[in-house]
Amino acid sequence: MTEYAVRVRGLRKRYGEVTAVDGVDLDIRRGEVFGILGPNGAGKSTTVEILQGYRDRDGGEITVLGEDPGRAGRHWQARIGIVWQDESTATESTVAETVRHFARYYPRPRDPDEVIALVGLEAKAGSRTKALSGGQRRRLDVALGVIGRPELLLLDEPTTGFDPAARRQFWGLIRELAAEGTTIVLTTHYLEEAEALTDRLAVIAGGRVRALGEAATLAGRSGARATVHWTEPDGTARTRETGTPTEAVAELSRRFAGEIPDLRITRPTLEDVYLRLIGQENP
């Protein structure tokens, strides 16, 4: 067993004249939550589909849990959990019936009742899936993704359509799964979600990795120049961009007798960095 759950080198995929993935390299460690950020059409979903063996690649080398997804068999598939971008189809089956049915596909499934509790659907166990809300159905999708005790869980835009409260509840579930040691690969276009959940992330645009690292330090974010904001005694708002914000604040302290009005220090946000990487800087 290596330290990496996923290793990708030179991944390529074309659809006719369109290059969806153009030489992607990734290393994803076992037990980490790894995020893939990018605009629509960036190649995120295609990359995840290739990792799970659902889609063939045109070039590159891939190892997922020690095997090539393009040639791996059913034993390997049982080690992978998948939550698709679209919600599962609503049926007449109840939540409990659905989870128990899917448990039969795996050699070592988790206890269905335990999984239903894990995703917060205990009160809906006897409800038909067609009666669930969108957020509840998404939780059911996660239950089906983890019922087989996956070593690797692939989540493709899992919180699309969630309201803010449902999204935060879902984050708690992902943190629980990560604490159990599950490797999680998450594609999302929600920057707050990526920053809150991931250990590391990659920004993909135009089918290529534009940056890779921790959200706090991505593309030199932590070392970027800071902006010091304050208000002068006459009410004029002032700013100063500097690489030494502590020194700037000390200088201001000598000028003001007491608190510095409206003092704050900001550095580039993840959104600022992301927009720059995909070529859509704020004006």
N, C-alpha and C positions, 0 to 999 in steps of 0.2 A: 504493500500500500504506500503510495507516494503522498506528499503533502498537498498535492493538487487534485481537486475533484474534476477540474476541466482545464485542458490545455489546447489552445487553438493557434495554428500558425498558417498565415497566408490564406485565410478562408475567402473563397470567391463564389458568387452566385449571380447569374444573369437570367433575365426574363426577356427573351428576344434581344432587342437593341438596348435594353435598360440594364445597367449594372447595379444590382441591389446591394451586394456586399463586395467590397473591393480591397481584399488583402488584410482582413482583420486578424490581429494577434491578441490573445487573451490568456491569462493565467488566473484561475480562480481557486483559492485555497479551500481545503476541507474545513467546514464549520463556519465559514464566513457568509455574511449577507452581501452579495455583490449586485450593484445596480447598473443598469444600462439605460442611459438617458439619450434622448434625441428627438428631433421633430418627426412628424408623420412622414413616412417614406424614407427614413434614414437608414433602414436596414435592421432595426432592432428585432422585430418579430421574425423576420427571415432567419436571423442568426439563431434565435432561440429554437425555431422549428428545426433547424439543422442539428442543433445540439441534442434535441430529443429524438432524432432519427425519423422525424415526420417528413422532412424534405431533403432531397439529395443535394449535394454541393457540386460545383463545377471545378473546384480546385482547393488545395490546402490540405493540411493534416489536422485531425481532431482526435483527442482522447477524452472520453467522458467516463469517469469511474473506471479507468483502466482499459476501456474498449472503444473501438471506432463505432460511432452510432450508425453508420451506414451498413455495418455488417453484424452488429450485436443481435443476440437472440432474445427469447422471452425472459430468460433468467435476468438479463441485464435490464430489460424493460420494467421488471418488477421492482427494481431498485430506484426507479425514477418516478417522481410525482409531478403532475402537470396540471396547471390551472390555465385554461385557454382564455383568450381575450374576451370572447363572447360568453354570455351566460349559458348554462346548460338548458336543455329543452324542458319546459314544464310538462309534467305528466300527472296521471291519476294516482301514481304511487305516493306513499307518504315519505317523509324524510327518513324515518327509521328503515322502511323497506328498501329505499334507494341505497342507503349506506351499507346495509347488510348484503344487498345484492352485489355491490362492487367489492365487498370484502372477500367474496368467494373467488375473485380473480387472482388473489395473491397467496403465496405460500405461508407468509407470517403476518397476517393482517392484525392491526390494532383492534381492540374491542370496539365494536360499533357504537355502543352507548358512551364509551369514553371519548370517542372522536366527536360525537354529537355535542357532548358537554364542552369539549375543547373549543369548538367554533361558536358556542353560545346559542345552540338551537334546541336545548332541552325542552323548552316550553312548546316548541313546534314539531317535536318528534312524531306526533300523530297526525300532523297536517299534511295535506296533499301538496306536492311541490308547486302545482299551478296556483295555489293560494298564497305563496310566499311573496314578500316584497322583493324588489331588485337586490337590496342589500342582503336579505336573508338567503336568496338564491345564490348569491356570490359566496356566502359562508358555506352553503352546501357544496359548491364547487371546490372550495378548499378542503372540506371534509373528504370528498372523493379523491382529492389529490394526495392526502396524507394517510388514508386508511391502510395503505400497504407498507407503512414504516419506511418511506423513501429516504435514501441517503442524500439525494439531491432533489430539491423542489424547484421547479421552473414556473414562475409567475409572470404571465404576459399581460401587462396593464390591468392588474387585478382590481383596482379601485375605481376604474372608469364608471361614472354614473353615480358614485356614492355621494351622499350629502356629507358635510364636514364631520358630524358626529359618528356616522357609520365608518368613515375613513379612519378616524382615531381609534375606534374599537378594533378595526381590522389590524392596525399597526400593533396593538397589544397582542393580538394573536400571532403575528409574525415574530414578535420578540420572544414569545413563549416557545415557538418552534425552534428558533435559533438557539435558545438557551438549552434545548434538548440535544443540540449538536447537529441539527440538519443544515446542510449547505443549501443556501437559497440564492437563486438568480432571479432578479426582479427587473422587469422593464417597466418604465413609467415615464410620463411626461410631467409629473408633478414634482417640482423641484423641492418643495418642503418635505415631501414623502421620501425622496432620495436622501436628503440631508438627515432626516430623523431616523431612518432605518439602516442605512448601508454602512458597512465597514470600509468599503472602497467602491468606486464607481468608474465607469467609462462613459465618455461622451462620444456618440457616434453621429456623424453627419455625412451625407453623400456616400454611405457605405464604408466609411473609414473611421478608425478611432482617432479622435482629435485630441483627447487627453485622458489620462488614467491616474487615479490616486484617491486619497481620502478627500471627502467633500471640503474639509477645512483648509486643505493645502492645494487643491486642484489648480493646475496651471499657474502656480506661483501665487495663489490667492493670499496665503498667510503672510507673504513677504511684500505684498503690494503696498504702495504708498497710502497713508491714511489721510483722511480729511478731518480737520478740527473745525467745529462749528461753535460760534458763540455770538452774543449780542453786546454791542457797545453801549455805554451809558446813555447815549442819545437815541437808542432804539434801533440803530443800524445793525442788521444781521451780517455777520462776517464769516468767511471760511478761509482756511489755509490748507493746501495740500503739502504734506511733508512725510519724509521717511523717518522722522524722529518726533513722534507726537508727544512723548513725555516731556521733551525739551520745550516744545511749543507751549504746552500747558504750564510748565514752570515759568516761562516768560510772561504768560498772561497773568499768572498768580501775582507776580510782582507789580503788575499794573493795576489790579483790582484790589480794593480794600474789602476782602471777604469773598463770598462766592462769585464765581464767574457766571454771569447770566446765560442760561440756555446752553451750557457747555455740553458737548457730546463729540465723540470720536467715532468715525465710521471707516470701514474698509470695504472693498468690493464684495458684494454678496455673491452667493452661488449663482443667482440669476444673472448678475452682471457678467460673471465669468462664462457662464453657459451661452449667453447671447453672443458674446465675442467669439467663442469657439465655433459656433454654427454660422457666424457671419451676419448676425442680426443685432448689432450693438444698439443700445438705447441712444436716441438722439441727444 
